Amino acid sequence: MGRREDLLARLQTKPRDFRWQEFTTLMKCLGYQRVGKQPGSARRFFRPATNSKILIHEPHPGNTLKAYQVQEVLNKLHEEGEI
């Protein structure tokens, strides 16, 4: 199993300790690029192949995604047919 598959499988378990670095690595593996400057901690990821966008706030002061963020990402990836 490759890094992409490992991270997707881990994300689907809805972990409480899914780190920002894991998220950005997964986005890169799926063809998303971080684009533009957003206000505050908002980060936008864009996938040119499907014209798909994900807007998410980078967690702070920690580096772990919140449960609702994990669910939102899972919903978007399901819509895109990645899951």
Secondary structure in CASP SS format (residue, H / E / C, confidence):
PFRMAT SS
TARGET T0000
AUTHOR 0000-0000-0000
METHOD secondary structure of the structure
MODEL  1
M C 1.00
G C 1.00
R H 1.00
R H 1.00
E H 1.00
D H 1.00
L H 1.00
L H 1.00
A H 1.00
R H 1.00
L H 1.00
Q H 1.00
T C 1.00
K C 1.00
P C 1.00
R C 1.00
D C 1.00
F C 1.00
R E 1.00
W H 1.00
Q H 1.00
E H 1.00
F H 1.00
T H 1.00
T H 1.00
L H 1.00
M H 1.00
K H 1.00
C H 1.00
L C 1.00
G C 1.00
Y C 1.00
Q E 1.00
R E 1.00
V E 1.00
G C 1.00
K C 1.00
Q C 1.00
P C 1.00
G C 1.00
S C 1.00
A E 1.00
R E 1.00
R E 1.00
F E 1.00
F E 1.00
R E 1.00
P C 1.00
A C 1.00
T C 1.00
N C 1.00
S E 1.00
K E 1.00
I E 1.00
L E 1.00
I E 1.00
H E 1.00
E C 1.00
P C 1.00
H C 1.00
P C 1.00
G C 1.00
N C 1.00
T E 1.00
L C 1.00
K C 1.00
A H 1.00
Y H 1.00
Q H 1.00
V H 1.00
Q H 1.00
E H 1.00
V H 1.00
L H 1.00
N H 1.00
K H 1.00
L H 1.00
H H 1.00
E H 1.00
E C 1.00
G C 1.00
E C 1.00
I C 1.00
END
